């Protein structure tokens, strides 16, 4: 995700119970801290929330330390 000042990634995950595939599924925002550590910052259901504002993502990163 560009423009945050951190290297953060967003991945689409299917919601099998909703039968909508990846486009209507979950979104997970994560940060790779080292070769062995991946920090899950946020996960949300795309049908309930369009996008997460940058300031919310940055706050999650800073709170995780």
PDBQT receptor file of N, H, CA, C and O in Angstrom, charges set to zero:
ATOM      1  N   UNK A   1       0.848  -1.166   0.000  1.00  0.00    +0.000 N 
ATOM      2  CA  UNK A   1       0.000   0.000   0.000  1.00  0.00    +0.000 C 
ATOM      3  C   UNK A   1       0.897   1.234   0.000  1.00  0.00    +0.000 C 
ATOM      4  O   UNK A   1       1.689   1.430   0.922  1.00  0.00    +0.000 OA
ATOM      5  N   UNK A   2       0.777   2.039  -1.001  1.00  0.00    +0.000 N 
ATOM      6  H   UNK A   2       0.134   1.879  -1.750  1.00  0.00    +0.000 HD
ATOM      7  CA  UNK A   2       1.650   3.192  -1.165  1.00  0.00    +0.000 C 
ATOM      8  C   UNK A   2       1.164   4.398  -0.370  1.00  0.00    +0.000 C 
ATOM      9  O   UNK A   2      -0.026   4.532  -0.086  1.00  0.00    +0.000 OA
ATOM     10  N   UNK A   3       2.106   5.274  -0.016  1.00  0.00    +0.000 N 
ATOM     11  H   UNK A   3       3.073   5.164  -0.247  1.00  0.00    +0.000 HD
ATOM     12  CA  UNK A   3       1.781   6.542   0.597  1.00  0.00    +0.000 C 
ATOM     13  C   UNK A   3       1.621   6.539   2.101  1.00  0.00    +0.000 C 
ATOM     14  O   UNK A   3       1.248   7.564   2.672  1.00  0.00    +0.000 OA
ATOM     15  N   UNK A   4       1.887   5.428   2.763  1.00  0.00    +0.000 N 
ATOM     16  H   UNK A   4       2.190   4.596   2.298  1.00  0.00    +0.000 HD
ATOM     17  CA  UNK A   4       1.725   5.367   4.214  1.00  0.00    +0.000 C 
ATOM     18  C   UNK A   4       3.011   5.670   4.968  1.00  0.00    +0.000 C 
ATOM     19  O   UNK A   4       2.969   6.034   6.143  1.00  0.00    +0.000 OA
ATOM     20  N   UNK A   5       4.139   5.524   4.312  1.00  0.00    +0.000 N 
ATOM     21  H   UNK A   5       4.173   5.228   3.357  1.00  0.00    +0.000 HD
ATOM     22  CA  UNK A   5       5.412   5.672   5.001  1.00  0.00    +0.000 C 
ATOM     23  C   UNK A   5       5.877   4.383   5.652  1.00  0.00    +0.000 C 
ATOM     24  O   UNK A   5       6.933   4.348   6.284  1.00  0.00    +0.000 OA
ATOM     25  N   UNK A   6       5.096   3.329   5.499  1.00  0.00    +0.000 N 
ATOM     26  H   UNK A   6       4.239   3.358   4.985  1.00  0.00    +0.000 HD
ATOM     27  CA  UNK A   6       5.413   1.990   6.000  1.00  0.00    +0.000 C 
ATOM     28  C   UNK A   6       5.192   0.995   4.868  1.00  0.00    +0.000 C 
ATOM     29  O   UNK A   6       4.406   1.245   3.954  1.00  0.00    +0.000 OA
ATOM     30  N   UNK A   7       5.885  -0.124   4.937  1.00  0.00    +0.000 N 
ATOM     31  H   UNK A   7       6.523  -0.326   5.679  1.00  0.00    +0.000 HD
ATOM     32  CA  UNK A   7       5.631  -1.178   3.954  1.00  0.00    +0.000 C 
ATOM     33  C   UNK A   7       4.531  -2.081   4.510  1.00  0.00    +0.000 C 
ATOM     34  O   UNK A   7       4.762  -2.886   5.412  1.00  0.00    +0.000 OA
ATOM     35  N   UNK A   8       3.345  -1.930   3.956  1.00  0.00    +0.000 N 
ATOM     36  H   UNK A   8       3.158  -1.276   3.223  1.00  0.00    +0.000 HD
ATOM     37  CA  UNK A   8       2.152  -2.628   4.409  1.00  0.00    +0.000 C 
ATOM     38  C   UNK A   8       1.483  -3.268   3.203  1.00  0.00    +0.000 C 
ATOM     39  O   UNK A   8       1.524  -2.722   2.100  1.00  0.00    +0.000 OA
ATOM     40  N   UNK A   9       0.873  -4.415   3.412  1.00  0.00    +0.000 N 
ATOM     41  H   UNK A   9       0.839  -4.858   4.307  1.00  0.00    +0.000 HD
ATOM     42  CA  UNK A   9       0.249  -5.151   2.317  1.00  0.00    +0.000 C 
ATOM     43  C   UNK A   9      -1.222  -5.411   2.622  1.00  0.00    +0.000 C 
ATOM     44  O   UNK A   9      -1.621  -5.535   3.780  1.00  0.00    +0.000 OA
ATOM     45  N   UNK A  10      -2.014  -5.489   1.565  1.00  0.00    +0.000 N 
ATOM     46  H   UNK A  10      -1.690  -5.388   0.624  1.00  0.00    +0.000 HD
ATOM     47  CA  UNK A  10      -3.435  -5.831   1.709  1.00  0.00    +0.000 C 
ATOM     48  C   UNK A  10      -3.700  -7.026   0.812  1.00  0.00    +0.000 C 
ATOM     49  O   UNK A  10      -3.271  -7.057  -0.341  1.00  0.00    +0.000 OA
ATOM     50  N   UNK A  11      -4.406  -8.005   1.344  1.00  0.00    +0.000 N 
ATOM     51  H   UNK A  11      -4.755  -7.980   2.281  1.00  0.00    +0.000 HD
ATOM     52  CA  UNK A  11      -4.731  -9.210   0.591  1.00  0.00    +0.000 C 
ATOM     53  C   UNK A  11      -6.235  -9.447   0.665  1.00  0.00    +0.000 C 
ATOM     54  O   UNK A  11      -6.869  -9.190   1.688  1.00  0.00    +0.000 OA
ATOM     55  N   UNK A  12      -6.794  -9.942  -0.438  1.00  0.00    +0.000 N 
ATOM     56  H   UNK A  12      -6.279 -10.151  -1.269  1.00  0.00    +0.000 HD
ATOM     57  CA  UNK A  12      -8.216 -10.292  -0.473  1.00  0.00    +0.000 C 
ATOM     58  C   UNK A  12      -8.362 -11.774  -0.166  1.00  0.00    +0.000 C 
ATOM     59  O   UNK A  12      -7.640 -12.608  -0.712  1.00  0.00    +0.000 OA
ATOM     60  N   UNK A  13      -9.301 -12.091   0.709  1.00  0.00    +0.000 N 
ATOM     61  H   UNK A  13      -9.888 -11.414   1.153  1.00  0.00    +0.000 HD
ATOM     62  CA  UNK A  13      -9.551 -13.473   1.118  1.00  0.00    +0.000 C 
ATOM     63  C   UNK A  13     -11.011 -13.816   0.855  1.00  0.00    +0.000 C 
ATOM     64  O   UNK A  13     -11.887 -13.000   1.138  1.00  0.00    +0.000 OA
ATOM     65  N   UNK A  14     -11.293 -14.988   0.328  1.00  0.00    +0.000 N 
ATOM     66  H   UNK A  14     -10.581 -15.652   0.098  1.00  0.00    +0.000 HD
ATOM     67  CA  UNK A  14     -12.689 -15.345   0.053  1.00  0.00    +0.000 C 
ATOM     68  C   UNK A  14     -13.464 -15.610   1.337  1.00  0.00    +0.000 C 
ATOM     69  O   UNK A  14     -12.903 -16.048   2.342  1.00  0.00    +0.000 OA
ATOM     70  N   UNK A  15     -14.752 -15.340   1.284  1.00  0.00    +0.000 N 
ATOM     71  H   UNK A  15     -15.208 -14.984   0.469  1.00  0.00    +0.000 HD
ATOM     72  CA  UNK A  15     -15.664 -15.677   2.376  1.00  0.00    +0.000 C 
ATOM     73  C   UNK A  15     -16.550 -16.804   1.846  1.00  0.00    +0.000 C 
ATOM     74  O   UNK A  15     -17.546 -16.543   1.171  1.00  0.00    +0.000 OA
ATOM     75  N   UNK A  16     -16.207 -18.009   2.139  1.00  0.00    +0.000 N 
ATOM     76  H   UNK A  16     -15.398 -18.221   2.688  1.00  0.00    +0.000 HD
ATOM     77  CA  UNK A  16     -16.913 -19.166   1.580  1.00  0.00    +0.000 C 
ATOM     78  C   UNK A  16     -18.380 -19.229   1.999  1.00  0.00    +0.000 C 
ATOM     79  O   UNK A  16     -19.212 -19.736   1.248  1.00  0.00    +0.000 OA
ATOM     80  N   UNK A  17     -18.704 -18.728   3.171  1.00  0.00    +0.000 N 
ATOM     81  H   UNK A  17     -18.028 -18.315   3.781  1.00  0.00    +0.000 HD
ATOM     82  CA  UNK A  17     -20.096 -18.777   3.620  1.00  0.00    +0.000 C 
ATOM     83  C   UNK A  17     -20.980 -17.778   2.873  1.00  0.00    +0.000 C 
ATOM     84  O   UNK A  17     -22.193 -17.974   2.796  1.00  0.00    +0.000 OA
ATOM     85  N   UNK A  18     -20.397 -16.712   2.322  1.00  0.00    +0.000 N 
ATOM     86  H   UNK A  18     -19.412 -16.553   2.384  1.00  0.00    +0.000 HD
ATOM     87  CA  UNK A  18     -21.176 -15.701   1.606  1.00  0.00    +0.000 C 
ATOM     88  C   UNK A  18     -21.314 -16.038   0.126  1.00  0.00    +0.000 C 
ATOM     89  O   UNK A  18     -22.142 -15.438  -0.559  1.00  0.00    +0.000 OA
ATOM     90  N   UNK A  19     -20.535 -16.970  -0.380  1.00  0.00    +0.000 N 
ATOM     91  H   UNK A  19     -19.862 -17.458   0.176  1.00  0.00    +0.000 HD
ATOM     92  CA  UNK A  19     -20.585 -17.384  -1.792  1.00  0.00    +0.000 C 
ATOM     93  C   UNK A  19     -20.376 -16.202  -2.745  1.00  0.00    +0.000 C 
ATOM     94  O   UNK A  19     -21.078 -16.087  -3.750  1.00  0.00    +0.000 OA
ATOM     95  N   UNK A  20     -19.416 -15.328  -2.437  1.00  0.00    +0.000 N 
ATOM     96  H   UNK A  20     -18.846 -15.421  -1.621  1.00  0.00    +0.000 HD
ATOM     97  CA  UNK A  20     -19.148 -14.171  -3.279  1.00  0.00    +0.000 C 
ATOM     98  C   UNK A  20     -17.723 -14.147  -3.807  1.00  0.00    +0.000 C 
ATOM     99  O   UNK A  20     -17.365 -13.234  -4.551  1.00  0.00    +0.000 OA
ATOM    100  N   UNK A  21     -16.925 -15.097  -3.454  1.00  0.00    +0.000 N 
ATOM    101  H   UNK A  21     -17.216 -15.839  -2.850  1.00  0.00    +0.000 HD
ATOM    102  CA  UNK A  21     -15.537 -15.100  -3.899  1.00  0.00    +0.000 C 
ATOM    103  C   UNK A  21     -14.712 -14.057  -3.171  1.00  0.00    +0.000 C 
ATOM    104  O   UNK A  21     -15.085 -13.596  -2.092  1.00  0.00    +0.000 OA
ATOM    105  N   UNK A  22     -13.577 -13.683  -3.774  1.00  0.00    +0.000 N 
ATOM    106  H   UNK A  22     -13.274 -14.057  -4.650  1.00  0.00    +0.000 HD
ATOM    107  CA  UNK A  22     -12.669 -12.743  -3.131  1.00  0.00    +0.000 C 
ATOM    108  C   UNK A  22     -13.196 -11.315  -3.139  1.00  0.00    +0.000 C 
ATOM    109  O   UNK A  22     -12.937 -10.564  -2.199  1.00  0.00    +0.000 OA
ATOM    110  N   UNK A  23     -13.932 -10.921  -4.182  1.00  0.00    +0.000 N 
ATOM    111  H   UNK A  23     -14.142 -11.532  -4.946  1.00  0.00    +0.000 HD
ATOM    112  CA  UNK A  23     -14.359  -9.519  -4.284  1.00  0.00    +0.000 C 
ATOM    113  C   UNK A  23     -15.306  -9.119  -3.160  1.00  0.00    +0.000 C 
ATOM    114  O   UNK A  23     -15.288  -7.962  -2.741  1.00  0.00    +0.000 OA
ATOM    115  N   UNK A  24     -16.124 -10.022  -2.662  1.00  0.00    +0.000 N 
ATOM    116  H   UNK A  24     -16.139 -10.962  -3.002  1.00  0.00    +0.000 HD
ATOM    117  CA  UNK A  24     -17.033  -9.718  -1.563  1.00  0.00    +0.000 C 
ATOM    118  C   UNK A  24     -16.591 -10.320  -0.254  1.00  0.00    +0.000 C 
ATOM    119  O   UNK A  24     -17.367 -10.393   0.699  1.00  0.00    +0.000 OA
ATOM    120  N   UNK A  25     -15.359 -10.749  -0.204  1.00  0.00    +0.000 N 
ATOM    121  H   UNK A  25     -14.729 -10.690  -0.978  1.00  0.00    +0.000 HD
ATOM    122  CA  UNK A  25     -14.863 -11.440   0.983  1.00  0.00    +0.000 C 
ATOM    123  C   UNK A  25     -14.197 -10.522   1.988  1.00  0.00    +0.000 C 
ATOM    124  O   UNK A  25     -14.616  -9.381   2.182  1.00  0.00    +0.000 OA
ATOM    125  N   UNK A  26     -13.161 -11.031   2.620  1.00  0.00    +0.000 N 
ATOM    126  H   UNK A  26     -12.820 -11.958   2.462  1.00  0.00    +0.000 HD
ATOM    127  CA  UNK A  26     -12.439 -10.308   3.660  1.00  0.00    +0.000 C 
ATOM    128  C   UNK A  26     -11.231  -9.596   3.075  1.00  0.00    +0.000 C 
ATOM    129  O   UNK A  26     -10.725  -9.968   2.017  1.00  0.00    +0.000 OA
ATOM    130  N   UNK A  27     -10.777  -8.566   3.779  1.00  0.00    +0.000 N 
ATOM    131  H   UNK A  27     -11.189  -8.264   4.639  1.00  0.00    +0.000 HD
ATOM    132  CA  UNK A  27      -9.523  -7.899   3.476  1.00  0.00    +0.000 C 
ATOM    133  C   UNK A  27      -8.660  -8.004   4.723  1.00  0.00    +0.000 C 
ATOM    134  O   UNK A  27      -9.130  -7.783   5.839  1.00  0.00    +0.000 OA
ATOM    135  N   UNK A  28      -7.417  -8.339   4.524  1.00  0.00    +0.000 N 
ATOM    136  H   UNK A  28      -7.035  -8.519   3.618  1.00  0.00    +0.000 HD
ATOM    137  CA  UNK A  28      -6.459  -8.397   5.625  1.00  0.00    +0.000 C 
ATOM    138  C   UNK A  28      -5.320  -7.445   5.309  1.00  0.00    +0.000 C 
ATOM    139  O   UNK A  28      -4.754  -7.482   4.216  1.00  0.00    +0.000 OA
ATOM    140  N   UNK A  29      -4.989  -6.602   6.256  1.00  0.00    +0.000 N 
ATOM    141  H   UNK A  29      -5.449  -6.572   7.144  1.00  0.00    +0.000 HD
ATOM    142  CA  UNK A  29      -3.875  -5.668   6.111  1.00  0.00    +0.000 C 
ATOM    143  C   UNK A  29      -2.794  -6.140   7.068  1.00  0.00    +0.000 C 
ATOM    144  O   UNK A  29      -3.035  -6.302   8.265  1.00  0.00    +0.000 OA
ATOM    145  N   UNK A  30      -1.592  -6.358   6.526  1.00  0.00    +0.000 N 
ATOM    146  H   UNK A  30      -1.396  -6.226   5.555  1.00  0.00    +0.000 HD
ATOM    147  CA  UNK A  30      -0.523  -6.911   7.342  1.00  0.00    +0.000 C 
ATOM    148  C   UNK A  30       0.803  -6.247   7.022  1.00  0.00    +0.000 C 
ATOM    149  O   UNK A  30       0.956  -5.572   6.004  1.00  0.00    +0.000 OA
ATOM    150  N   UNK A  31       1.755  -6.456   7.917  1.00  0.00    +0.000 N 
ATOM    151  H   UNK A  31       1.631  -7.004   8.744  1.00  0.00    +0.000 HD
ATOM    152  CA  UNK A  31       3.100  -5.928   7.764  1.00  0.00    +0.000 C 
ATOM    153  C   UNK A  31       4.092  -7.038   8.055  1.00  0.00    +0.000 C 
ATOM    154  O   UNK A  31       3.966  -7.747   9.054  1.00  0.00    +0.000 OA
ATOM    155  N   UNK A  32       5.071  -7.188   7.189  1.00  0.00    +0.000 N 
ATOM    156  H   UNK A  32       5.174  -6.611   6.378  1.00  0.00    +0.000 HD
ATOM    157  CA  UNK A  32       6.125  -8.169   7.419  1.00  0.00    +0.000 C 
ATOM    158  C   UNK A  32       7.200  -7.496   8.255  1.00  0.00    +0.000 C 
ATOM    159  O   UNK A  32       7.800  -6.508   7.831  1.00  0.00    +0.000 OA
ATOM    160  N   UNK A  33       7.440  -8.031   9.436  1.00  0.00    +0.000 N 
ATOM    161  H   UNK A  33       6.953  -8.834   9.780  1.00  0.00    +0.000 HD
ATOM    162  CA  UNK A  33       8.414  -7.432  10.348  1.00  0.00    +0.000 C 
ATOM    163  C   UNK A  33       9.811  -8.023  10.165  1.00  0.00    +0.000 C 
ATOM    164  O   UNK A  33      10.806  -7.321  10.346  1.00  0.00    +0.000 OA
ATOM    165  N   UNK A  34       9.893  -9.275   9.817  1.00  0.00    +0.000 N 
ATOM    166  H   UNK A  34       9.084  -9.845   9.670  1.00  0.00    +0.000 HD
ATOM    167  CA  UNK A  34      11.171  -9.933   9.558  1.00  0.00    +0.000 C 
ATOM    168  C   UNK A  34      10.870 -11.126   8.660  1.00  0.00    +0.000 C 
ATOM    169  O   UNK A  34       9.722 -11.344   8.275  1.00  0.00    +0.000 OA
ATOM    170  N   UNK A  35      11.884 -11.884   8.333  1.00  0.00    +0.000 N 
ATOM    171  H   UNK A  35      12.817 -11.707   8.646  1.00  0.00    +0.000 HD
ATOM    172  CA  UNK A  35      11.666 -13.036   7.479  1.00  0.00    +0.000 C 
ATOM    173  C   UNK A  35      10.734 -14.077   8.077  1.00  0.00    +0.000 C 
ATOM    174  O   UNK A  35      10.181 -14.906   7.355  1.00  0.00    +0.000 OA
ATOM    175  N   UNK A  36      10.558 -14.037   9.392  1.00  0.00    +0.000 N 
ATOM    176  H   UNK A  36      11.008 -13.363   9.978  1.00  0.00    +0.000 HD
ATOM    177  CA  UNK A  36       9.741 -15.049  10.066  1.00  0.00    +0.000 C 
ATOM    178  C   UNK A  36       8.522 -14.497  10.779  1.00  0.00    +0.000 C 
ATOM    179  O   UNK A  36       7.719 -15.267  11.306  1.00  0.00    +0.000 OA
ATOM    180  N   UNK A  37       8.365 -13.178  10.808  1.00  0.00    +0.000 N 
ATOM    181  H   UNK A  37       9.018 -12.553  10.380  1.00  0.00    +0.000 HD
ATOM    182  CA  UNK A  37       7.272 -12.572  11.564  1.00  0.00    +0.000 C 
ATOM    183  C   UNK A  37       6.394 -11.724  10.646  1.00  0.00    +0.000 C 
ATOM    184  O   UNK A  37       6.869 -10.792   9.997  1.00  0.00    +0.000 OA
ATOM    185  N   UNK A  38       5.123 -12.060  10.604  1.00  0.00    +0.000 N 
ATOM    186  H   UNK A  38       4.737 -12.817  11.131  1.00  0.00    +0.000 HD
ATOM    187  CA  UNK A  38       4.135 -11.276   9.869  1.00  0.00    +0.000 C 
ATOM    188  C   UNK A  38       3.098 -10.811  10.881  1.00  0.00    +0.000 C 
ATOM    189  O   UNK A  38       2.532 -11.616  11.621  1.00  0.00    +0.000 OA
ATOM    190  N   UNK A  39       2.856  -9.520  10.905  1.00  0.00    +0.000 N 
ATOM    191  H   UNK A  39       3.316  -8.866  10.304  1.00  0.00    +0.000 HD
ATOM    192  CA  UNK A  39       1.945  -8.923  11.868  1.00  0.00    +0.000 C 
ATOM    193  C   UNK A  39       0.621  -8.595  11.184  1.00  0.00    +0.000 C 
ATOM    194  O   UNK A  39       0.574  -7.772  10.269  1.00  0.00    +0.000 OA
ATOM    195  N   UNK A  40      -0.448  -9.240  11.629  1.00  0.00    +0.000 N 
ATOM    196  H   UNK A  40      -0.410  -9.909  12.372  1.00  0.00    +0.000 HD
ATOM    197  CA  UNK A  40      -1.781  -8.942  11.120  1.00  0.00    +0.000 C 
ATOM    198  C   UNK A  40      -2.262  -7.678  11.817  1.00  0.00    +0.000 C 
ATOM    199  O   UNK A  40      -2.433  -7.658  13.036  1.00  0.00    +0.000 OA
ATOM    200  N   UNK A  41      -2.479  -6.630  11.040  1.00  0.00    +0.000 N 
ATOM    201  H   UNK A  41      -2.340  -6.646  10.050  1.00  0.00    +0.000 HD
ATOM    202  CA  UNK A  41      -2.883  -5.348  11.603  1.00  0.00    +0.000 C 
ATOM    203  C   UNK A  41      -4.392  -5.214  11.681  1.00  0.00    +0.000 C 
ATOM    204  O   UNK A  41      -4.932  -4.841  12.722  1.00  0.00    +0.000 OA
ATOM    205  N   UNK A  42      -5.073  -5.512  10.592  1.00  0.00    +0.000 N 
ATOM    206  H   UNK A  42      -4.635  -5.815   9.746  1.00  0.00    +0.000 HD
ATOM    207  CA  UNK A  42      -6.520  -5.337  10.520  1.00  0.00    +0.000 C 
ATOM    208  C   UNK A  42      -7.112  -6.400   9.605  1.00  0.00    +0.000 C 
ATOM    209  O   UNK A  42      -6.467  -6.838   8.653  1.00  0.00    +0.000 OA
ATOM    210  N   UNK A  43      -8.326  -6.808   9.892  1.00  0.00    +0.000 N 
ATOM    211  H   UNK A  43      -8.851  -6.452  10.665  1.00  0.00    +0.000 HD
ATOM    212  CA  UNK A  43      -9.076  -7.677   9.000  1.00  0.00    +0.000 C 
ATOM    213  C   UNK A  43     -10.526  -7.207   9.031  1.00  0.00    +0.000 C 
ATOM    214  O   UNK A  43     -11.079  -6.939  10.097  1.00  0.00    +0.000 OA
ATOM    215  N   UNK A  44     -11.139  -7.110   7.846  1.00  0.00    +0.000 N 
ATOM    216  H   UNK A  44     -10.690  -7.328   6.979  1.00  0.00    +0.000 HD
ATOM    217  CA  UNK A  44     -12.509  -6.631   7.779  1.00  0.00    +0.000 C 
ATOM    218  C   UNK A  44     -13.225  -7.267   6.593  1.00  0.00    +0.000 C 
ATOM    219  O   UNK A  44     -12.599  -7.780   5.665  1.00  0.00    +0.000 OA
ATOM    220  N   UNK A  45     -14.541  -7.221   6.648  1.00  0.00    +0.000 N 
ATOM    221  H   UNK A  45     -15.050  -6.805   7.402  1.00  0.00    +0.000 HD
ATOM    222  CA  UNK A  45     -15.380  -7.787   5.612  1.00  0.00    +0.000 C 
ATOM    223  C   UNK A  45     -15.692  -6.686   4.616  1.00  0.00    +0.000 C 
ATOM    224  O   UNK A  45     -16.228  -5.642   4.989  1.00  0.00    +0.000 OA
ATOM    225  N   UNK A  46     -15.363  -6.908   3.359  1.00  0.00    +0.000 N 
ATOM    226  H   UNK A  46     -14.927  -7.756   3.056  1.00  0.00    +0.000 HD
ATOM    227  CA  UNK A  46     -15.492  -5.877   2.332  1.00  0.00    +0.000 C 
ATOM    228  C   UNK A  46     -16.930  -5.389   2.172  1.00  0.00    +0.000 C 
ATOM    229  O   UNK A  46     -17.142  -4.212   1.877  1.00  0.00    +0.000 OA
ATOM    230  N   UNK A  47     -17.909  -6.248   2.356  1.00  0.00    +0.000 N 
ATOM    231  H   UNK A  47     -17.737  -7.204   2.595  1.00  0.00    +0.000 HD
ATOM    232  CA  UNK A  47     -19.297  -5.826   2.172  1.00  0.00    +0.000 C 
ATOM    233  C   UNK A  47     -19.775  -4.905   3.288  1.00  0.00    +0.000 C 
ATOM    234  O   UNK A  47     -20.764  -4.194   3.111  1.00  0.00    +0.000 OA
ATOM    235  N   UNK A  48     -19.092  -4.902   4.438  1.00  0.00    +0.000 N 
ATOM    236  H   UNK A  48     -18.289  -5.480   4.582  1.00  0.00    +0.000 HD
ATOM    237  CA  UNK A  48     -19.484  -4.035   5.547  1.00  0.00    +0.000 C 
ATOM    238  C   UNK A  48     -18.698  -2.739   5.606  1.00  0.00    +0.000 C 
ATOM    239  O   UNK A  48     -19.146  -1.767   6.214  1.00  0.00    +0.000 OA
ATOM    240  N   UNK A  49     -17.535  -2.717   4.982  1.00  0.00    +0.000 N 
ATOM    241  H   UNK A  49     -17.171  -3.507   4.488  1.00  0.00    +0.000 HD
ATOM    242  CA  UNK A  49     -16.684  -1.524   5.027  1.00  0.00    +0.000 C 
ATOM    243  C   UNK A  49     -15.925  -1.406   3.721  1.00  0.00    +0.000 C 
ATOM    244  O   UNK A  49     -15.253  -2.350   3.306  1.00  0.00    +0.000 OA
ATOM    245  N   UNK A  50     -16.024  -0.249   3.064  1.00  0.00    +0.000 N 
ATOM    246  H   UNK A  50     -16.569   0.518   3.401  1.00  0.00    +0.000 HD
ATOM    247  CA  UNK A  50     -15.390  -0.070   1.767  1.00  0.00    +0.000 C 
ATOM    248  C   UNK A  50     -13.863  -0.077   1.877  1.00  0.00    +0.000 C 
ATOM    249  O   UNK A  50     -13.207  -0.945   1.301  1.00  0.00    +0.000 OA
ATOM    250  N   UNK A  51     -13.312   0.856   2.591  1.00  0.00    +0.000 N 
ATOM    251  H   UNK A  51     -13.845   1.561   3.059  1.00  0.00    +0.000 HD
ATOM    252  CA  UNK A  51     -11.867   0.958   2.762  1.00  0.00    +0.000 C 
ATOM    253  C   UNK A  51     -11.548   1.446   4.164  1.00  0.00    +0.000 C 
ATOM    254  O   UNK A  51     -12.383   2.051   4.837  1.00  0.00    +0.000 OA
ATOM    255  N   UNK A  52     -10.341   1.174   4.582  1.00  0.00    +0.000 N 
ATOM    256  H   UNK A  52      -9.663   0.683   4.035  1.00  0.00    +0.000 HD
ATOM    257  CA  UNK A  52      -9.854   1.633   5.877  1.00  0.00    +0.000 C 
ATOM    258  C   UNK A  52      -9.021   2.893   5.623  1.00  0.00    +0.000 C 
ATOM    259  O   UNK A  52      -8.118   2.865   4.788  1.00  0.00    +0.000 OA
ATOM    260  N   UNK A  53      -9.301   3.986   6.318  1.00  0.00    +0.000 N 
ATOM    261  H   UNK A  53     -10.035   4.009   6.996  1.00  0.00    +0.000 HD
ATOM    262  CA  UNK A  53      -8.508   5.208   6.135  1.00  0.00    +0.000 C 
ATOM    263  C   UNK A  53      -7.050   4.997   6.535  1.00  0.00    +0.000 C 
ATOM    264  O   UNK A  53      -6.746   4.197   7.419  1.00  0.00    +0.000 OA
ATOM    265  N   UNK A  54      -6.158   5.725   5.872  1.00  0.00    +0.000 N 
ATOM    266  H   UNK A  54      -6.405   6.375   5.154  1.00  0.00    +0.000 HD
ATOM    267  CA  UNK A  54      -4.725   5.605   6.140  1.00  0.00    +0.000 C 
ATOM    268  C   UNK A  54      -4.379   5.853   7.601  1.00  0.00    +0.000 C 
ATOM    269  O   UNK A  54      -3.518   5.172   8.157  1.00  0.00    +0.000 OA
ATOM    270  N   UNK A  55      -5.047   6.827   8.233  1.00  0.00    +0.000 N 
ATOM    271  H   UNK A  55      -5.747   7.380   7.781  1.00  0.00    +0.000 HD
ATOM    272  CA  UNK A  55      -4.702   7.132   9.623  1.00  0.00    +0.000 C 
ATOM    273  C   UNK A  55      -5.027   5.974  10.564  1.00  0.00    +0.000 C 
ATOM    274  O   UNK A  55      -4.354   5.804  11.581  1.00  0.00    +0.000 OA
ATOM    275  N   UNK A  56      -6.038   5.182  10.247  1.00  0.00    +0.000 N 
ATOM    276  H   UNK A  56      -6.585   5.321   9.421  1.00  0.00    +0.000 HD
ATOM    277  CA  UNK A  56      -6.379   4.009  11.064  1.00  0.00    +0.000 C 
ATOM    278  C   UNK A  56      -5.299   2.938  10.917  1.00  0.00    +0.000 C 
ATOM    279  O   UNK A  56      -4.920   2.292  11.895  1.00  0.00    +0.000 OA
ATOM    280  N   UNK A  57      -4.809   2.756   9.699  1.00  0.00    +0.000 N 
ATOM    281  H   UNK A  57      -5.117   3.281   8.905  1.00  0.00    +0.000 HD
ATOM    282  CA  UNK A  57      -3.739   1.775   9.456  1.00  0.00    +0.000 C 
ATOM    283  C   UNK A  57      -2.451   2.206  10.164  1.00  0.00    +0.000 C 
ATOM    284  O   UNK A  57      -1.791   1.393  10.811  1.00  0.00    +0.000 OA
ATOM    285  N   UNK A  58      -2.101   3.478  10.039  1.00  0.00    +0.000 N 
ATOM    286  H   UNK A  58      -2.637   4.139   9.513  1.00  0.00    +0.000 HD
ATOM    287  CA  UNK A  58      -0.896   3.986  10.685  1.00  0.00    +0.000 C 
ATOM    288  C   UNK A  58      -0.990   3.852  12.202  1.00  0.00    +0.000 C 
ATOM    289  O   UNK A  58      -0.012   3.489  12.855  1.00  0.00    +0.000 OA
ATOM    290  N   UNK A  59      -2.153   4.142  12.760  1.00  0.00    +0.000 N 
ATOM    291  H   UNK A  59      -2.948   4.437  12.229  1.00  0.00    +0.000 HD
ATOM    292  CA  UNK A  59      -2.340   3.988  14.215  1.00  0.00    +0.000 C 
ATOM    293  C   UNK A  59      -2.175   2.525  14.631  1.00  0.00    +0.000 C 
ATOM    294  O   UNK A  59      -1.579   2.250  15.672  1.00  0.00    +0.000 OA
ATOM    295  N   UNK A  60      -2.687   1.590  13.845  1.00  0.00    +0.000 N 
ATOM    296  H   UNK A  60      -3.171   1.812  12.999  1.00  0.00    +0.000 HD
ATOM    297  CA  UNK A  60      -2.541   0.153  14.150  1.00  0.00    +0.000 C 
ATOM    298  C   UNK A  60      -1.065  -0.256  14.134  1.00  0.00    +0.000 C 
ATOM    299  O   UNK A  60      -0.622  -1.037  14.977  1.00  0.00    +0.000 OA
ATOM    300  N   UNK A  61      -0.311   0.278  13.170  1.00  0.00    +0.000 N 
ATOM    301  H   UNK A  61      -0.672   0.912  12.486  1.00  0.00    +0.000 HD
ATOM    302  CA  UNK A  61       1.120  -0.022  13.080  1.00  0.00    +0.000 C 
ATOM    303  C   UNK A  61       1.848   0.518  14.317  1.00  0.00    +0.000 C 
ATOM    304  O   UNK A  61       2.653  -0.189  14.924  1.00  0.00    +0.000 OA
ATOM    305  N   UNK A  62       1.568   1.748  14.680  1.00  0.00    +0.000 N 
ATOM    306  H   UNK A  62       0.914   2.322  14.186  1.00  0.00    +0.000 HD
ATOM    307  CA  UNK A  62       2.241   2.374  15.812  1.00  0.00    +0.000 C 
ATOM    308  C   UNK A  62       1.874   1.719  17.139  1.00  0.00    +0.000 C 
ATOM    309  O   UNK A  62       2.720   1.606  18.027  1.00  0.00    +0.000 OA
ATOM    310  N   UNK A  63       0.630   1.290  17.285  1.00  0.00    +0.000 N 
ATOM    311  H   UNK A  63      -0.057   1.381  16.564  1.00  0.00    +0.000 HD
ATOM    312  CA  UNK A  63       0.203   0.611  18.516  1.00  0.00    +0.000 C 
ATOM    313  C   UNK A  63       0.839  -0.770  18.628  1.00  0.00    +0.000 C 
ATOM    314  O   UNK A  63       1.080  -1.252  19.735  1.00  0.00    +0.000 OA
ATOM    315  N   UNK A  64       1.111  -1.409  17.497  1.00  0.00    +0.000 N 
ATOM    316  H   UNK A  64       0.915  -1.018  16.598  1.00  0.00    +0.000 HD
ATOM    317  CA  UNK A  64       1.726  -2.737  17.517  1.00  0.00    +0.000 C 
ATOM    318  C   UNK A  64       3.199  -2.658  17.895  1.00  0.00    +0.000 C 
ATOM    319  O   UNK A  64       3.798  -3.648  18.315  1.00  0.00    +0.000 OA
ATOM    320  N   UNK A  65       3.772  -1.473  17.740  1.00  0.00    +0.000 N 
ATOM    321  H   UNK A  65       3.285  -0.669  17.398  1.00  0.00    +0.000 HD
ATOM    322  CA  UNK A  65       5.161  -1.266  18.151  1.00  0.00    +0.000 C 
ATOM    323  C   UNK A  65       6.090  -1.709  17.128  1.00  0.00    +0.000 C 
ATOM    324  O   UNK A  65       7.303  -1.608  17.310  1.00  0.00    +0.000 OA
TER     325      UNK A  65
